[in-house]
């Protein structure tokens, strides 16, 4: 059994919605909850912190489709469009 490190890796998204459940094969003692994307007013996404960390602090929808960033986040790579 894996152990959660507190960044939400124990959360599983249900049917591509903003609903999550705990993964059964991960032991979590941190009471992880999903966080709102910094651009929540536009994208309406919540996701685990590990997903936000993977996309430079914003959700993958904002990074890939909206190509938007939070004003306090510096882009680490150039945009393609």
mmCIF file of the N, C-alpha and C atoms, coordinates in Angstrom:
data_MODEL
# 
_entry.id   MODEL 
# 
loop_
_atom_site.group_PDB 
_atom_site.id 
_atom_site.type_symbol 
_atom_site.label_atom_id 
_atom_site.label_alt_id 
_atom_site.label_comp_id 
_atom_site.label_asym_id 
_atom_site.label_entity_id 
_atom_site.label_seq_id 
_atom_site.pdbx_PDB_ins_code 
_atom_site.Cartn_x 
_atom_site.Cartn_y 
_atom_site.Cartn_z 
_atom_site.occupancy 
_atom_site.B_iso_or_equiv 
_atom_site.pdbx_formal_charge 
_atom_site.auth_seq_id 
_atom_site.auth_comp_id 
_atom_site.auth_asym_id 
_atom_site.auth_atom_id 
_atom_site.pdbx_PDB_model_num 
ATOM 1   N N  . UNK A 1 1  ? 0.842   -1.182 0.000   1.00 0.00 ? 1  UNK A N  1 
ATOM 2   C CA . UNK A 1 1  ? 0.000   0.000  0.000   1.00 0.00 ? 1  UNK A CA 1 
ATOM 3   C C  . UNK A 1 1  ? 0.889   1.249  0.000   1.00 0.00 ? 1  UNK A C  1 
ATOM 4   N N  . UNK A 1 2  ? 0.562   2.193  -0.856  1.00 0.00 ? 2  UNK A N  1 
ATOM 5   C CA . UNK A 1 2  ? 1.303   3.452  -0.927  1.00 0.00 ? 2  UNK A CA 1 
ATOM 6   C C  . UNK A 1 2  ? 0.882   4.377  0.219   1.00 0.00 ? 2  UNK A C  1 
ATOM 7   N N  . UNK A 1 3  ? 1.722   5.338  0.519   1.00 0.00 ? 3  UNK A N  1 
ATOM 8   C CA . UNK A 1 3  ? 1.429   6.320  1.567   1.00 0.00 ? 3  UNK A CA 1 
ATOM 9   C C  . UNK A 1 3  ? 1.368   7.694  0.925   1.00 0.00 ? 3  UNK A C  1 
ATOM 10  N N  . UNK A 1 4  ? 0.317   8.437  1.218   1.00 0.00 ? 4  UNK A N  1 
ATOM 11  C CA . UNK A 1 4  ? 0.144   9.787  0.683   1.00 0.00 ? 4  UNK A CA 1 
ATOM 12  C C  . UNK A 1 4  ? 1.131   10.740 1.352   1.00 0.00 ? 4  UNK A C  1 
ATOM 13  N N  . UNK A 1 5  ? 1.676   11.667 0.566   1.00 0.00 ? 5  UNK A N  1 
ATOM 14  C CA . UNK A 1 5  ? 2.614   12.647 1.125   1.00 0.00 ? 5  UNK A CA 1 
ATOM 15  C C  . UNK A 1 5  ? 1.956   13.999 1.395   1.00 0.00 ? 5  UNK A C  1 
ATOM 16  N N  . UNK A 1 6  ? 0.636   14.065 1.316   1.00 0.00 ? 6  UNK A N  1 
ATOM 17  C CA . UNK A 1 6  ? -0.081  15.282 1.678   1.00 0.00 ? 6  UNK A CA 1 
ATOM 18  C C  . UNK A 1 6  ? -0.353  16.242 0.547   1.00 0.00 ? 6  UNK A C  1 
ATOM 19  N N  . UNK A 1 7  ? -0.014  15.865 -0.695  1.00 0.00 ? 7  UNK A N  1 
ATOM 20  C CA . UNK A 1 7  ? -0.243  16.777 -1.819  1.00 0.00 ? 7  UNK A CA 1 
ATOM 21  C C  . UNK A 1 7  ? -1.459  16.398 -2.662  1.00 0.00 ? 7  UNK A C  1 
ATOM 22  N N  . UNK A 1 8  ? -2.284  15.505 -2.163  1.00 0.00 ? 8  UNK A N  1 
ATOM 23  C CA . UNK A 1 8  ? -3.506  15.140 -2.867  1.00 0.00 ? 8  UNK A CA 1 
ATOM 24  C C  . UNK A 1 8  ? -3.350  13.993 -3.843  1.00 0.00 ? 8  UNK A C  1 
ATOM 25  N N  . UNK A 1 9  ? -2.217  13.306 -3.808  1.00 0.00 ? 9  UNK A N  1 
ATOM 26  C CA . UNK A 1 9  ? -2.030  12.170 -4.717  1.00 0.00 ? 9  UNK A CA 1 
ATOM 27  C C  . UNK A 1 9  ? -2.991  11.028 -4.390  1.00 0.00 ? 9  UNK A C  1 
ATOM 28  N N  . UNK A 1 10 ? -3.663  11.107 -3.263  1.00 0.00 ? 10 UNK A N  1 
ATOM 29  C CA . UNK A 1 10 ? -4.611  10.077 -2.857  1.00 0.00 ? 10 UNK A CA 1 
ATOM 30  C C  . UNK A 1 10 ? -6.013  10.322 -3.420  1.00 0.00 ? 10 UNK A C  1 
ATOM 31  N N  . UNK A 1 11 ? -6.224  11.430 -4.119  1.00 0.00 ? 11 UNK A N  1 
ATOM 32  C CA . UNK A 1 11 ? -7.540  11.778 -4.639  1.00 0.00 ? 11 UNK A CA 1 
ATOM 33  C C  . UNK A 1 11 ? -7.705  11.300 -6.076  1.00 0.00 ? 11 UNK A C  1 
ATOM 34  N N  . UNK A 1 12 ? -8.888  10.813 -6.389  1.00 0.00 ? 12 UNK A N  1 
ATOM 35  C CA . UNK A 1 12 ? -9.211  10.307 -7.715  1.00 0.00 ? 12 UNK A CA 1 
ATOM 36  C C  . UNK A 1 12 ? -10.415 11.079 -8.243  1.00 0.00 ? 12 UNK A C  1 
ATOM 37  N N  . UNK A 1 13 ? -10.266 11.681 -9.412  1.00 0.00 ? 13 UNK A N  1 
ATOM 38  C CA . UNK A 1 13 ? -11.362 12.446 -10.027 1.00 0.00 ? 13 UNK A CA 1 
ATOM 39  C C  . UNK A 1 13 ? -12.425 11.474 -10.526 1.00 0.00 ? 13 UNK A C  1 
ATOM 40  N N  . UNK A 1 14 ? -13.686 11.819 -10.331 1.00 0.00 ? 14 UNK A N  1 
ATOM 41  C CA . UNK A 1 14 ? -14.801 10.968 -10.743 1.00 0.00 ? 14 UNK A CA 1 
ATOM 42  C C  . UNK A 1 14 ? -15.454 11.544 -11.993 1.00 0.00 ? 14 UNK A C  1 
ATOM 43  N N  . UNK A 1 15 ? -15.438 10.809 -13.079 1.00 0.00 ? 15 UNK A N  1 
ATOM 44  C CA . UNK A 1 15 ? -16.135 11.161 -14.325 1.00 0.00 ? 15 UNK A CA 1 
ATOM 45  C C  . UNK A 1 15 ? -15.825 12.560 -14.841 1.00 0.00 ? 15 UNK A C  1 
ATOM 46  N N  . UNK A 1 16 ? -14.575 12.964 -14.825 1.00 0.00 ? 16 UNK A N  1 
ATOM 47  C CA . UNK A 1 16 ? -14.144 14.271 -15.343 1.00 0.00 ? 16 UNK A CA 1 
ATOM 48  C C  . UNK A 1 16 ? -14.940 15.432 -14.764 1.00 0.00 ? 16 UNK A C  1 
ATOM 49  N N  . UNK A 1 17 ? -15.315 15.327 -13.518 1.00 0.00 ? 17 UNK A N  1 
ATOM 50  C CA . UNK A 1 17 ? -16.056 16.396 -12.851 1.00 0.00 ? 17 UNK A CA 1 
ATOM 51  C C  . UNK A 1 17 ? -15.192 16.963 -11.729 1.00 0.00 ? 17 UNK A C  1 
ATOM 52  N N  . UNK A 1 18 ? -15.756 17.844 -10.938 1.00 0.00 ? 18 UNK A N  1 
ATOM 53  C CA . UNK A 1 18 ? -15.052 18.387 -9.784  1.00 0.00 ? 18 UNK A CA 1 
ATOM 54  C C  . UNK A 1 18 ? -15.329 17.566 -8.529  1.00 0.00 ? 18 UNK A C  1 
ATOM 55  N N  . UNK A 1 19 ? -15.700 16.313 -8.701  1.00 0.00 ? 19 UNK A N  1 
ATOM 56  C CA . UNK A 1 19 ? -15.941 15.407 -7.586  1.00 0.00 ? 19 UNK A CA 1 
ATOM 57  C C  . UNK A 1 19 ? -14.768 14.451 -7.457  1.00 0.00 ? 19 UNK A C  1 
ATOM 58  N N  . UNK A 1 20 ? -14.352 14.208 -6.223  1.00 0.00 ? 20 UNK A N  1 
ATOM 59  C CA . UNK A 1 20 ? -13.198 13.357 -5.961  1.00 0.00 ? 20 UNK A CA 1 
ATOM 60  C C  . UNK A 1 20 ? -13.536 12.330 -4.902  1.00 0.00 ? 20 UNK A C  1 
ATOM 61  N N  . UNK A 1 21 ? -12.832 11.205 -4.964  1.00 0.00 ? 21 UNK A N  1 
ATOM 62  C CA . UNK A 1 21 ? -12.913 10.208 -3.904  1.00 0.00 ? 21 UNK A CA 1 
ATOM 63  C C  . UNK A 1 21 ? -11.490 9.762  -3.572  1.00 0.00 ? 21 UNK A C  1 
ATOM 64  N N  . UNK A 1 22 ? -11.328 9.180  -2.407  1.00 0.00 ? 22 UNK A N  1 
ATOM 65  C CA . UNK A 1 22 ? -10.010 8.692  -1.993  1.00 0.00 ? 22 UNK A CA 1 
ATOM 66  C C  . UNK A 1 22 ? -9.691  7.401  -2.742  1.00 0.00 ? 22 UNK A C  1 
ATOM 67  N N  . UNK A 1 23 ? -8.459  7.273  -3.207  1.00 0.00 ? 23 UNK A N  1 
ATOM 68  C CA . UNK A 1 23 ? -8.021  6.025  -3.819  1.00 0.00 ? 23 UNK A CA 1 
ATOM 69  C C  . UNK A 1 23 ? -7.911  4.970  -2.733  1.00 0.00 ? 23 UNK A C  1 
ATOM 70  N N  . UNK A 1 24 ? -8.335  3.781  -3.061  1.00 0.00 ? 24 UNK A N  1 
ATOM 71  C CA . UNK A 1 24 ? -8.374  2.715  -2.057  1.00 0.00 ? 24 UNK A CA 1 
ATOM 72  C C  . UNK A 1 24 ? -6.989  2.143  -1.750  1.00 0.00 ? 24 UNK A C  1 
ATOM 73  N N  . UNK A 1 25 ? -6.040  2.259  -2.684  1.00 0.00 ? 25 UNK A N  1 
ATOM 74  C CA . UNK A 1 25 ? -4.723  1.651  -2.477  1.00 0.00 ? 25 UNK A CA 1 
ATOM 75  C C  . UNK A 1 25 ? -3.697  2.607  -1.872  1.00 0.00 ? 25 UNK A C  1 
ATOM 76  N N  . UNK A 1 26 ? -4.140  3.797  -1.431  1.00 0.00 ? 26 UNK A N  1 
ATOM 77  C CA . UNK A 1 26 ? -3.232  4.772  -0.827  1.00 0.00 ? 26 UNK A CA 1 
ATOM 78  C C  . UNK A 1 26 ? -3.704  5.096  0.583   1.00 0.00 ? 26 UNK A C  1 
ATOM 79  N N  . UNK A 1 27 ? -2.791  5.002  1.527   1.00 0.00 ? 27 UNK A N  1 
ATOM 80  C CA . UNK A 1 27 ? -3.087  5.318  2.921   1.00 0.00 ? 27 UNK A CA 1 
ATOM 81  C C  . UNK A 1 27 ? -2.809  6.806  3.157   1.00 0.00 ? 27 UNK A C  1 
ATOM 82  N N  . UNK A 1 28 ? -3.841  7.580  3.485   1.00 0.00 ? 28 UNK A N  1 
ATOM 83  C CA . UNK A 1 28 ? -3.695  9.033  3.683   1.00 0.00 ? 28 UNK A CA 1 
ATOM 84  C C  . UNK A 1 28 ? -4.071  9.400  5.111   1.00 0.00 ? 28 UNK A C  1 
ATOM 85  N N  . UNK A 1 29 ? -3.183  10.122 5.769   1.00 0.00 ? 29 UNK A N  1 
ATOM 86  C CA . UNK A 1 29 ? -3.477  10.617 7.109   1.00 0.00 ? 29 UNK A CA 1 
ATOM 87  C C  . UNK A 1 29 ? -3.477  12.147 7.129   1.00 0.00 ? 29 UNK A C  1 
ATOM 88  N N  . UNK A 1 30 ? -3.532  12.780 5.954   1.00 0.00 ? 30 UNK A N  1 
ATOM 89  C CA . UNK A 1 30 ? -3.467  14.241 5.844   1.00 0.00 ? 30 UNK A CA 1 
ATOM 90  C C  . UNK A 1 30 ? -4.819  14.907 5.602   1.00 0.00 ? 30 UNK A C  1 
ATOM 91  N N  . UNK A 1 31 ? -5.883  14.145 5.410   1.00 0.00 ? 31 UNK A N  1 
ATOM 92  C CA . UNK A 1 31 ? -7.210  14.703 5.113   1.00 0.00 ? 31 UNK A CA 1 
ATOM 93  C C  . UNK A 1 31 ? -7.142  15.598 3.873   1.00 0.00 ? 31 UNK A C  1 
ATOM 94  N N  . UNK A 1 32 ? -6.555  15.089 2.808   1.00 0.00 ? 32 UNK A N  1 
ATOM 95  C CA . UNK A 1 32 ? -6.367  15.868 1.572   1.00 0.00 ? 32 UNK A CA 1 
ATOM 96  C C  . UNK A 1 32 ? -7.702  16.287 0.968   1.00 0.00 ? 32 UNK A C  1 
ATOM 97  N N  . UNK A 1 33 ? -7.727  17.493 0.457   1.00 0.00 ? 33 UNK A N  1 
ATOM 98  C CA . UNK A 1 33 ? -8.883  18.040 -0.254  1.00 0.00 ? 33 UNK A CA 1 
ATOM 99  C C  . UNK A 1 33 ? -8.381  18.705 -1.519  1.00 0.00 ? 33 UNK A C  1 
ATOM 100 N N  . UNK A 1 34 ? -9.192  18.723 -2.582  1.00 0.00 ? 34 UNK A N  1 
ATOM 101 C CA . UNK A 1 34 ? -8.773  19.414 -3.797  1.00 0.00 ? 34 UNK A CA 1 
ATOM 102 C C  . UNK A 1 34 ? -8.762  20.926 -3.584  1.00 0.00 ? 34 UNK A C  1 
ATOM 103 N N  . UNK A 1 35 ? -7.924  21.616 -4.338  1.00 0.00 ? 35 UNK A N  1 
ATOM 104 C CA . UNK A 1 35 ? -7.801  23.069 -4.253  1.00 0.00 ? 35 UNK A CA 1 
ATOM 105 C C  . UNK A 1 35 ? -8.346  23.723 -5.514  1.00 0.00 ? 35 UNK A C  1 
ATOM 106 N N  . UNK A 1 36 ? -8.795  24.956 -5.373  1.00 0.00 ? 36 UNK A N  1 
ATOM 107 C CA . UNK A 1 36 ? -9.251  25.708 -6.538  1.00 0.00 ? 36 UNK A CA 1 
ATOM 108 C C  . UNK A 1 36 ? -8.050  26.175 -7.349  1.00 0.00 ? 36 UNK A C  1 
ATOM 109 N N  . UNK A 1 37 ? -8.196  26.135 -8.649  1.00 0.00 ? 37 UNK A N  1 
ATOM 110 C CA . UNK A 1 37 ? -7.185  26.702 -9.539  1.00 0.00 ? 37 UNK A CA 1 
ATOM 111 C C  . UNK A 1 37 ? -7.131  28.211 -9.284  1.00 0.00 ? 37 UNK A C  1 
ATOM 112 N N  . UNK A 1 38 ? -5.959  28.835 -9.374  1.00 0.00 ? 38 UNK A N  1 
ATOM 113 C CA . UNK A 1 38 ? -5.896  30.295 -9.204  1.00 0.00 ? 38 UNK A CA 1 
ATOM 114 C C  . UNK A 1 38 ? -6.782  31.053 -10.200 1.00 0.00 ? 38 UNK A C  1 
ATOM 115 N N  . UNK A 1 39 ? -7.087  30.445 -11.335 1.00 0.00 ? 39 UNK A N  1 
ATOM 116 C CA . UNK A 1 39 ? -7.991  31.045 -12.332 1.00 0.00 ? 39 UNK A CA 1 
ATOM 117 C C  . UNK A 1 39 ? -9.403  30.479 -12.207 1.00 0.00 ? 39 UNK A C  1 
ATOM 118 N N  . UNK A 1 40 ? -9.804  30.100 -11.010 1.00 0.00 ? 40 UNK A N  1 
ATOM 119 C CA . UNK A 1 40 ? -11.078 29.432 -10.787 1.00 0.00 ? 40 UNK A CA 1 
ATOM 120 C C  . UNK A 1 40 ? -12.265 30.208 -11.347 1.00 0.00 ? 40 UNK A C  1 
ATOM 121 N N  . UNK A 1 41 ? -12.217 31.517 -11.333 1.00 0.00 ? 41 UNK A N  1 
ATOM 122 C CA . UNK A 1 41 ? -13.334 32.326 -11.824 1.00 0.00 ? 41 UNK A CA 1 
ATOM 123 C C  . UNK A 1 41 ? -13.579 32.094 -13.320 1.00 0.00 ? 41 UNK A C  1 
ATOM 124 N N  . UNK A 1 42 ? -12.565 31.671 -14.053 1.00 0.00 ? 42 UNK A N  1 
ATOM 125 C CA . UNK A 1 42 ? -12.714 31.414 -15.481 1.00 0.00 ? 42 UNK A CA 1 
ATOM 126 C C  . UNK A 1 42 ? -12.890 29.933 -15.797 1.00 0.00 ? 42 UNK A C  1 
ATOM 127 N N  . UNK A 1 43 ? -12.111 29.069 -15.153 1.00 0.00 ? 43 UNK A N  1 
ATOM 128 C CA . UNK A 1 43 ? -12.131 27.655 -15.529 1.00 0.00 ? 43 UNK A CA 1 
ATOM 129 C C  . UNK A 1 43 ? -13.049 26.807 -14.655 1.00 0.00 ? 43 UNK A C  1 
ATOM 130 N N  . UNK A 1 44 ? -13.328 27.240 -13.428 1.00 0.00 ? 44 UNK A N  1 
ATOM 131 C CA . UNK A 1 44 ? -14.189 26.517 -12.477 1.00 0.00 ? 44 UNK A CA 1 
ATOM 132 C C  . UNK A 1 44 ? -13.660 25.125 -12.154 1.00 0.00 ? 44 UNK A C  1 
ATOM 133 N N  . UNK A 1 45 ? -12.343 24.953 -12.140 1.00 0.00 ? 45 UNK A N  1 
ATOM 134 C CA . UNK A 1 45 ? -11.742 23.655 -11.843 1.00 0.00 ? 45 UNK A CA 1 
ATOM 135 C C  . UNK A 1 45 ? -11.164 23.620 -10.443 1.00 0.00 ? 45 UNK A C  1 
ATOM 136 N N  . UNK A 1 46 ? -11.333 22.477 -9.810  1.00 0.00 ? 46 UNK A N  1 
ATOM 137 C CA . UNK A 1 46 ? -10.621 22.183 -8.579  1.00 0.00 ? 46 UNK A CA 1 
ATOM 138 C C  . UNK A 1 46 ? -9.833  20.905 -8.831  1.00 0.00 ? 46 UNK A C  1 
ATOM 139 N N  . UNK A 1 47 ? -8.673  20.785 -8.231  1.00 0.00 ? 47 UNK A N  1 
ATOM 140 C CA . UNK A 1 47 ? -7.835  19.616 -8.455  1.00 0.00 ? 47 UNK A CA 1 
ATOM 141 C C  . UNK A 1 47 ? -6.873  19.446 -7.280  1.00 0.00 ? 47 UNK A C  1 
ATOM 142 N N  . UNK A 1 48 ? -6.304  18.262 -7.159  1.00 0.00 ? 48 UNK A N  1 
ATOM 143 C CA . UNK A 1 48 ? -5.332  18.031 -6.086  1.00 0.00 ? 48 UNK A CA 1 
ATOM 144 C C  . UNK A 1 48 ? -4.099  18.916 -6.263  1.00 0.00 ? 48 UNK A C  1 
ATOM 145 N N  . UNK A 1 49 ? -3.426  19.201 -5.175  1.00 0.00 ? 49 UNK A N  1 
ATOM 146 C CA . UNK A 1 49 ? -2.237  20.050 -5.227  1.00 0.00 ? 49 UNK A CA 1 
ATOM 147 C C  . UNK A 1 49 ? -1.151  19.451 -6.114  1.00 0.00 ? 49 UNK A C  1 
ATOM 148 N N  . UNK A 1 50 ? -1.043  18.133 -6.167  1.00 0.00 ? 50 UNK A N  1 
ATOM 149 C CA . UNK A 1 50 ? -0.021  17.507 -7.025  1.00 0.00 ? 50 UNK A CA 1 
ATOM 150 C C  . UNK A 1 50 ? -0.267  17.830 -8.495  1.00 0.00 ? 50 UNK A C  1 
ATOM 151 N N  . UNK A 1 51 ? -1.534  17.960 -8.896  1.00 0.00 ? 51 UNK A N  1 
ATOM 152 C CA . UNK A 1 51 ? -1.844  18.336 -10.280 1.00 0.00 ? 51 UNK A CA 1 
ATOM 153 C C  . UNK A 1 51 ? -1.516  19.804 -10.530 1.00 0.00 ? 51 UNK A C  1 
ATOM 154 N N  . UNK A 1 52 ? -1.809  20.661 -9.567  1.00 0.00 ? 52 UNK A N  1 
ATOM 155 C CA . UNK A 1 52 ? -1.446  22.079 -9.711  1.00 0.00 ? 52 UNK A CA 1 
ATOM 156 C C  . UNK A 1 52 ? 0.070   22.229 -9.795  1.00 0.00 ? 52 UNK A C  1 
ATOM 157 N N  . UNK A 1 53 ? 0.799   21.474 -8.997  1.00 0.00 ? 53 UNK A N  1 
ATOM 158 C CA . UNK A 1 53 ? 2.257   21.535 -9.028  1.00 0.00 ? 53 UNK A CA 1 
ATOM 159 C C  . UNK A 1 53 ? 2.809   21.065 -10.369 1.00 0.00 ? 53 UNK A C  1 
ATOM 160 N N  . UNK A 1 54 ? 2.168   20.091 -10.977 1.00 0.00 ? 54 UNK A N  1 
ATOM 161 C CA . UNK A 1 54 ? 2.635   19.562 -12.256 1.00 0.00 ? 54 UNK A CA 1 
ATOM 162 C C  . UNK A 1 54 ? 2.484   20.573 -13.391 1.00 0.00 ? 54 UNK A C  1 
ATOM 163 N N  . UNK A 1 55 ? 1.544   21.495 -13.255 1.00 0.00 ? 55 UNK A N  1 
ATOM 164 C CA . UNK A 1 55 ? 1.275   22.487 -14.306 1.00 0.00 ? 55 UNK A CA 1 
ATOM 165 C C  . UNK A 1 55 ? 1.646   23.892 -13.860 1.00 0.00 ? 55 UNK A C  1 
ATOM 166 N N  . UNK A 1 56 ? 2.713   24.049 -13.138 1.00 0.00 ? 56 UNK A N  1 
ATOM 167 C CA . UNK A 1 56 ? 3.225   25.361 -12.721 1.00 0.00 ? 56 UNK A CA 1 
ATOM 168 C C  . UNK A 1 56 ? 2.225   26.162 -11.904 1.00 0.00 ? 56 UNK A C  1 
ATOM 169 N N  . UNK A 1 57 ? 1.424   25.488 -11.093 1.00 0.00 ? 57 UNK A N  1 
ATOM 170 C CA . UNK A 1 57 ? 0.531   26.169 -10.167 1.00 0.00 ? 57 UNK A CA 1 
ATOM 171 C C  . UNK A 1 57 ? -0.869  26.429 -10.666 1.00 0.00 ? 57 UNK A C  1 
ATOM 172 N N  . UNK A 1 58 ? -1.169  26.082 -11.916 1.00 0.00 ? 58 UNK A N  1 
ATOM 173 C CA . UNK A 1 58 ? -2.525  26.233 -12.441 1.00 0.00 ? 58 UNK A CA 1 
ATOM 174 C C  . UNK A 1 58 ? -3.006  24.873 -12.934 1.00 0.00 ? 58 UNK A C  1 
ATOM 175 N N  . UNK A 1 59 ? -4.300  24.754 -13.200 1.00 0.00 ? 59 UNK A N  1 
ATOM 176 C CA . UNK A 1 59 ? -4.829  23.468 -13.652 1.00 0.00 ? 59 UNK A CA 1 
ATOM 177 C C  . UNK A 1 59 ? -4.431  23.212 -15.105 1.00 0.00 ? 59 UNK A C  1 
ATOM 178 N N  . UNK A 1 60 ? -4.532  21.983 -15.518 1.00 0.00 ? 60 UNK A N  1 
ATOM 179 C CA . UNK A 1 60 ? -4.103  21.641 -16.873 1.00 0.00 ? 60 UNK A CA 1 
ATOM 180 C C  . UNK A 1 60 ? -5.021  22.270 -17.911 1.00 0.00 ? 60 UNK A C  1 
ATOM 181 N N  . UNK A 1 61 ? -6.294  22.511 -17.587 1.00 0.00 ? 61 UNK A N  1 
ATOM 182 C CA . UNK A 1 61 ? -7.198  23.175 -18.530 1.00 0.00 ? 61 UNK A CA 1 
ATOM 183 C C  . UNK A 1 61 ? -6.701  24.587 -18.838 1.00 0.00 ? 61 UNK A C  1 
ATOM 184 N N  . UNK A 1 62 ? -6.322  25.334 -17.819 1.00 0.00 ? 62 UNK A N  1 
ATOM 185 C CA . UNK A 1 62 ? -5.805  26.687 -18.031 1.00 0.00 ? 62 UNK A CA 1 
ATOM 186 C C  . UNK A 1 62 ? -4.485  26.660 -18.794 1.00 0.00 ? 62 UNK A C  1 
ATOM 187 N N  . UNK A 1 63 ? -3.626  25.719 -18.457 1.00 0.00 ? 63 UNK A N  1 
ATOM 188 C CA . UNK A 1 63 ? -2.314  25.637 -19.099 1.00 0.00 ? 63 UNK A CA 1 
ATOM 189 C C  . UNK A 1 63 ? -2.427  25.267 -20.574 1.00 0.00 ? 63 UNK A C  1 
ATOM 190 N N  . UNK A 1 64 ? -3.274  24.296 -20.893 1.00 0.00 ? 64 UNK A N  1 
ATOM 191 C CA . UNK A 1 64 ? -3.328  23.772 -22.257 1.00 0.00 ? 64 UNK A CA 1 
ATOM 192 C C  . UNK A 1 64 ? -4.332  24.509 -23.132 1.00 0.00 ? 64 UNK A C  1 
ATOM 193 N N  . UNK A 1 65 ? -5.544  24.718 -22.638 1.00 0.00 ? 65 UNK A N  1 
ATOM 194 C CA . UNK A 1 65 ? -6.586  25.262 -23.502 1.00 0.00 ? 65 UNK A CA 1 
ATOM 195 C C  . UNK A 1 65 ? -6.719  26.772 -23.420 1.00 0.00 ? 65 UNK A C  1 
ATOM 196 N N  . UNK A 1 66 ? -6.714  27.327 -22.224 1.00 0.00 ? 66 UNK A N  1 
ATOM 197 C CA . UNK A 1 66 ? -6.860  28.775 -22.092 1.00 0.00 ? 66 UNK A CA 1 
ATOM 198 C C  . UNK A 1 66 ? -5.530  29.498 -22.256 1.00 0.00 ? 66 UNK A C  1 
ATOM 199 N N  . UNK A 1 67 ? -4.435  28.774 -22.032 1.00 0.00 ? 67 UNK A N  1 
ATOM 200 C CA . UNK A 1 67 ? -3.093  29.358 -22.048 1.00 0.00 ? 67 UNK A CA 1 
ATOM 201 C C  . UNK A 1 67 ? -3.048  30.606 -21.186 1.00 0.00 ? 67 UNK A C  1 
ATOM 202 N N  . UNK A 1 68 ? -3.688  30.491 -20.031 1.00 0.00 ? 68 UNK A N  1 
ATOM 203 C CA . UNK A 1 68 ? -3.719  31.602 -19.086 1.00 0.00 ? 68 UNK A CA 1 
ATOM 204 C C  . UNK A 1 68 ? -2.875  31.256 -17.892 1.00 0.00 ? 68 UNK A C  1 
ATOM 205 N N  . UNK A 1 69 ? -2.380  32.253 -17.254 1.00 0.00 ? 69 UNK A N  1 
ATOM 206 C CA . UNK A 1 69 ? -1.601  32.058 -16.051 1.00 0.00 ? 69 UNK A CA 1 
ATOM 207 C C  . UNK A 1 69 ? -2.114  32.995 -14.982 1.00 0.00 ? 69 UNK A C  1 
ATOM 208 N N  . UNK A 1 70 ? -1.887  32.629 -13.780 1.00 0.00 ? 70 UNK A N  1 
ATOM 209 C CA . UNK A 1 70 ? -2.175  33.509 -12.671 1.00 0.00 ? 70 UNK A CA 1 
ATOM 210 C C  . UNK A 1 70 ? -1.154  34.628 -12.704 1.00 0.00 ? 70 UNK A C  1 
ATOM 211 N N  . UNK A 1 71 ? -1.564  35.842 -12.382 1.00 0.00 ? 71 UNK A N  1 
ATOM 212 C CA . UNK A 1 71 ? -0.654  36.985 -12.537 1.00 0.00 ? 71 UNK A CA 1 
ATOM 213 C C  . UNK A 1 71 ? 0.593   36.902 -11.674 1.00 0.00 ? 71 UNK A C  1 
ATOM 214 N N  . UNK A 1 72 ? 0.584   36.069 -10.644 1.00 0.00 ? 72 UNK A N  1 
ATOM 215 C CA . UNK A 1 72 ? 1.748   35.962 -9.768  1.00 0.00 ? 72 UNK A CA 1 
ATOM 216 C C  . UNK A 1 72 ? 2.655   34.797 -10.140 1.00 0.00 ? 72 UNK A C  1 
ATOM 217 N N  . UNK A 1 73 ? 2.321   34.079 -11.192 1.00 0.00 ? 73 UNK A N  1 
ATOM 218 C CA . UNK A 1 73 ? 3.106   32.915 -11.582 1.00 0.00 ? 73 UNK A CA 1 
ATOM 219 C C  . UNK A 1 73 ? 3.919   33.253 -12.827 1.00 0.00 ? 73 UNK A C  1 
ATOM 220 N N  . UNK A 1 74 ? 5.221   33.045 -12.756 1.00 0.00 ? 74 UNK A N  1 
ATOM 221 C CA . UNK A 1 74 ? 6.107   33.286 -13.886 1.00 0.00 ? 74 UNK A CA 1 
ATOM 222 C C  . UNK A 1 74 ? 6.111   32.056 -14.793 1.00 0.00 ? 74 UNK A C  1 
ATOM 223 N N  . UNK A 1 75 ? 6.007   32.260 -16.083 1.00 0.00 ? 75 UNK A N  1 
ATOM 224 C CA . UNK A 1 75 ? 6.033   31.145 -17.026 1.00 0.00 ? 75 UNK A CA 1 
ATOM 225 C C  . UNK A 1 75 ? 7.444   30.589 -17.154 1.00 0.00 ? 75 UNK A C  1 
ATOM 226 N N  . UNK A 1 76 ? 7.574   29.293 -17.055 1.00 0.00 ? 76 UNK A N  1 
ATOM 227 C CA . UNK A 1 76 ? 8.895   28.684 -17.142 1.00 0.00 ? 76 UNK A CA 1 
ATOM 228 C C  . UNK A 1 76 ? 9.248   28.280 -18.563 1.00 0.00 ? 76 UNK A C  1 
ATOM 229 N N  . UNK A 1 77 ? 8.288   28.325 -19.469 1.00 0.00 ? 77 UNK A N  1 
ATOM 230 C CA . UNK A 1 77 ? 8.568   27.975 -20.859 1.00 0.00 ? 77 UNK A CA 1 
ATOM 231 C C  . UNK A 1 77 ? 7.735   28.871 -21.771 1.00 0.00 ? 77 UNK A C  1 
ATOM 232 N N  . UNK A 1 78 ? 8.174   29.099 -22.999 1.00 0.00 ? 78 UNK A N  1 
ATOM 233 C CA . UNK A 1 78 ? 7.429   29.975 -23.913 1.00 0.00 ? 78 UNK A CA 1 
ATOM 234 C C  . UNK A 1 78 ? 6.149   29.318 -24.410 1.00 0.00 ? 78 UNK A C  1 
ATOM 235 N N  . UNK A 1 79 ? 5.194   30.123 -24.746 1.00 0.00 ? 79 UNK A N  1 
ATOM 236 C CA . UNK A 1 79 ? 3.933   29.626 -25.307 1.00 0.00 ? 79 UNK A CA 1 
ATOM 237 C C  . UNK A 1 79 ? 4.148   29.226 -26.766 1.00 0.00 ? 79 UNK A C  1 
ATOM 238 N N  . UNK A 1 80 ? 3.326   28.290 -27.246 1.00 0.00 ? 80 UNK A N  1 
ATOM 239 C CA . UNK A 1 80 ? 3.483   27.806 -28.603 1.00 0.00 ? 80 UNK A CA 1 
ATOM 240 C C  . UNK A 1 80 ? 2.599   28.537 -29.595 1.00 0.00 ? 80 UNK A C  1 
ATOM 241 N N  . UNK A 1 81 ? 1.615   29.245 -29.128 1.00 0.00 ? 81 UNK A N  1 
ATOM 242 C CA . UNK A 1 81 ? 0.741   29.977 -30.050 1.00 0.00 ? 81 UNK A CA 1 
ATOM 243 C C  . UNK A 1 81 ? 0.985   31.443 -29.980 1.00 0.00 ? 81 UNK A C  1 
# 
